[in-house]
Amino acid sequence: MTSKTPPLVALKALFAALPPELAMARLVVADKPSTEHVALVERALADPELAGREGAAAGLWLYVDDLDRSHKISQKHEDDSTFCYWHAIMHRREGDFSNSGYWFGRTGAHPVMDVIAGNPGGEGYNARELVKKAEAAHGRGEAPKALVELQRMEWAALFGWCMK
């Protein structure tokens, strides 16, 4: 028997504890993920409506800064452009900028990139340029708010793609 709960309901507790406007506040992750947030992702992924949505799972782990779990999922699907995209974001967020660029090369022209570029604040979105800007900002204090917002927009667009 499957749950009749829509996936966003399964994610309600996570998004209440870590609203999108507060998630992924750093371009490069500095700390371990919150145990509370990890538990909320585990609970959400146990919901039958999210079962088997590995793209969404890779994104949810990035949302709570659990790079290792996201990486393990992405690595299993290295020939799929969506997983290459998550893989590239994960490496950018760990500060491995050259590896991020490699995975963006493997991603190719993913349809989500046009969605991001077409939204306010996403004008001129170029994934590789975001890697360069993140690298330039790394270690210089607080990340520029525009880059953090673009990172959130990128996550939301790719996560939405995975939830289709």
C-alpha positions in Angstrom: 0.0 0.0 0.0 1.4 3.4 -0.9 0.9 6.6 0.9 -1.4 9.2 -0.5 0.8 12.0 1.0 2.2 14.3 -1.7 6.0 14.6 -1.6 5.9 18.2 -0.4 3.8 17.2 2.6 6.5 14.6 3.4 9.0 17.5 3.2 7.0 19.9 5.3 8.8 19.2 8.6 12.2 19.6 6.9 11.3 22.9 5.2 9.8 24.2 8.5 13.0 23.4 10.4 15.2 24.7 7.6 13.4 27.1 5.3 14.7 27.5 1.8 15.8 31.1 2.5 18.1 29.8 5.2 19.3 26.6 3.6 22.7 26.4 1.9 23.8 29.7 3.3 27.4 29.0 2.5 28.8 28.4 -1.0 31.4 26.0 0.6 30.2 23.8 3.4 32.3 24.3 6.6 30.5 22.2 9.2 28.9 18.8 9.6 25.2 18.6 8.9 22.8 19.1 11.7 21.7 15.8 13.2 18.1 17.2 13.4 18.1 18.0 9.7 19.7 14.7 8.8 16.9 12.9 10.7 14.2 15.0 9.0 15.7 14.0 5.5 15.8 10.3 6.6 12.2 10.5 7.7 11.1 12.2 4.5 13.0 9.7 2.3 11.2 6.9 4.1 7.9 8.2 2.9 6.6 5.9 0.1 6.0 9.0 -2.2 9.7 9.8 -2.2 10.8 6.1 -2.4 13.0 5.6 -5.5 13.5 9.3 -6.2 17.2 9.2 -6.0 17.6 12.5 -7.8 15.5 14.2 -5.1 17.4 12.3 -2.4 20.8 13.6 -3.8 19.4 17.1 -3.7 17.9 16.8 -0.2 21.2 15.7 1.2 22.8 18.8 -0.4 20.0 20.9 1.1 21.1 19.9 4.6 24.9 20.0 3.8 25.4 16.3 3.9 27.8 16.2 1.0 28.9 12.6 1.6 25.4 11.1 1.3 24.6 13.2 -1.8 27.9 12.1 -3.4 27.3 8.4 -2.8 24.0 8.7 -4.7 25.4 10.8 -7.6 28.3 8.5 -8.1 26.0 5.5 -8.7 24.5 7.3 -11.8 27.5 9.0 -13.4 26.1 8.7 -16.9 22.9 10.6 -16.1 23.0 14.3 -16.7 20.8 15.1 -13.7 23.1 13.2 -11.3 26.1 14.7 -13.0 24.6 18.1 -12.1 24.1 17.2 -8.4 27.6 15.7 -8.4 29.0 19.0 -9.8 27.1 21.1 -7.2 28.3 18.8 -4.4 32.0 19.2 -5.4 31.5 23.0 -5.7 30.0 23.0 -2.2 32.9 21.0 -0.8 35.4 23.4 -2.4 36.8 21.0 -5.0 36.2 23.5 -7.8 38.2 21.8 -10.6 36.2 18.5 -10.0 33.0 20.5 -10.0 33.9 21.9 -13.4 34.6 18.4 -14.6 31.1 17.2 -13.6 29.5 20.3 -15.1 31.2 19.3 -18.3 29.6 15.8 -18.0 26.2 17.5 -17.2 26.1 19.2 -20.6 23.2 21.5 -21.4 20.7 20.3 -18.8 17.2 21.8 -19.4 17.2 23.2 -15.8 19.9 25.6 -16.8 17.6 27.5 -19.1 14.9 27.6 -16.3 17.4 29.2 -13.9 18.7 31.7 -16.5 15.1 32.7 -17.3 14.2 33.6 -13.7 14.8 37.0 -12.0 18.2 36.8 -10.4 19.2 34.0 -12.7 20.0 36.2 -15.7 23.0 34.9 -17.4 23.2 31.8 -15.3 26.2 29.7 -16.3 27.1 26.8 -14.0 30.8 27.0 -14.7 30.8 30.7 -14.0 29.2 30.1 -10.7 32.0 27.6 -9.9 34.6 30.3 -10.7 32.7 32.9 -8.7 32.4 30.5 -5.7 36.1 29.8 -5.9 37.0 33.5 -6.0 34.7 34.2 -3.0 36.0 31.2 -1.0 38.0 32.1 2.0 37.2 35.8 1.8 34.6 35.9 4.5 30.9 35.8 4.0 29.8 34.7 0.5 28.1 37.4 -1.7 24.4 37.2 -1.1 23.7 37.2 -4.9 25.8 34.0 -5.2 24.0 32.3 -2.3 20.7 33.2 -3.8 21.7 31.9 -7.2 22.9 28.6 -5.5 19.4 28.3 -3.8 17.7 29.0 -7.2 19.9 26.4 -8.8 19.0 23.8 -6.1 15.3 24.6 -6.3 15.2 24.3 -10.1 17.0 21.0 -10.1 15.1 19.6 -7.2 11.8 20.5 -8.9 13.0 18.7 -12.0 13.7 15.6 -9.9 10.2 15.8 -8.3 8.4 15.8 -11.7 
